[in-house]
Amino acid sequence: MTKVVNIAIDAMSGENAPEKIISGIEISLKKNRENFFLIYGDQNKLEKEIKNKKLVNGYCKIINTNVVISDEESPLNAAKKGKESSMWKAIESQKENKSDISLSAGNTGALLVISRLILNTIEGINKPALAALWPNKNNMNVVLDLGANIECDEKNLLDFSIMGSALFKSLFDSNRPRIALLNVGLEENKGSEVLKKTHSMLKNINSQDFEFCGYIEGNHIMDGNVDVIITDGFTGNVALKTAEGTANFITKGLKESLNKLSILLSYRSLKSFKEKLDPRNYNGAIFLGLQSPVVKSHGSTDAIGFANSIDVCHKIVRANLIEKIKSNLILSNA
């Protein structure tokens, strides 16, 4: 019998919580019954949402919490005052071996700080990274860091390469992902000193865990020629927000420009194109480098997007991501 994946849910964070959270759990259970949910939040509100959802009721346990960390809360204040919050308790359940992974749609800064306080980092990693899926022409990339670390040195970027390749192998059928460093050019002498030093280090590593493909420019991220793209959190976050804005601009522009007849004639192609750009399909970023995995759902996503982040949680646990990262770190240091 397959072991159930226990997922701790911060049910009070993000827009339209907890209604969206419970609906997302219901959607995920219709596809996968191998998860069990520890749901942290206001018990009265949660019971009201679950009351008419028999499927959810059979696969969850509610743990009452009375504090919610708002999106406006600073990470420092959240860490000081949030020990009774749904976010804190969900992450704490991992340390107490009650859950395998936690998921929150809440304050990103607070989630990172609290996760680091409770779970600590993997030995050899001094900065966790925020990694997420990014669509490309062929399938998907893993991109990191997307905002957890504004400044990074070459050691951090090397760690991100190892962790990113482990994540890609966990989510997809790949034994040796292709990785590249995001840069302003392809030549080895271009970019910051940190990037040039990282390039030299990766070039000289004889790793069976990934294939280093050099630099990649922003306009080629979606070409599908590499699997894992490495950058610092400042550049990664700017690139991500730019891509999201461009995708929204294109889909809205197409809708406004096409008349009803052209939409009808091109319905299948347009539907497929829209799905490719739909951010809900790629929802679920993960903090890599912690002793136990924590996944961040976009706060403004809907129930479908939240359900997809649950699917990411399931795959991460099933693939033994943390152990893969640890073993890859050992091999890279050998």
Protein Blocks (a to p, Z undefined) as FASTA:
>chain_A
ZZdddddddfkgcehiaklmmmmmmmmmmmoccbccddeddfklmmmmmmmmmklmmmcc
cdddfbdcdfklcfklmmmmmmmgmklmmmmmmmnopafbdcdfbdfklmmmmmmmmnop
aehiabdcdddddddfklccddddehlambacfklmmmmmmmmmmmmmmmpccfbdcddd
ddfbfbfkgccfklmmmmmmmmmpccfkbccebjadfklmmnopafbdcddfklmmmmmm
mmmmmmmmmmmmmmmmpcfklmmmmmmmmmmmmmmmmmklmgciadehiabdcddddfkb
cfklmmmmmmmmmmmmmnommmmmmmmmmmmmZZ
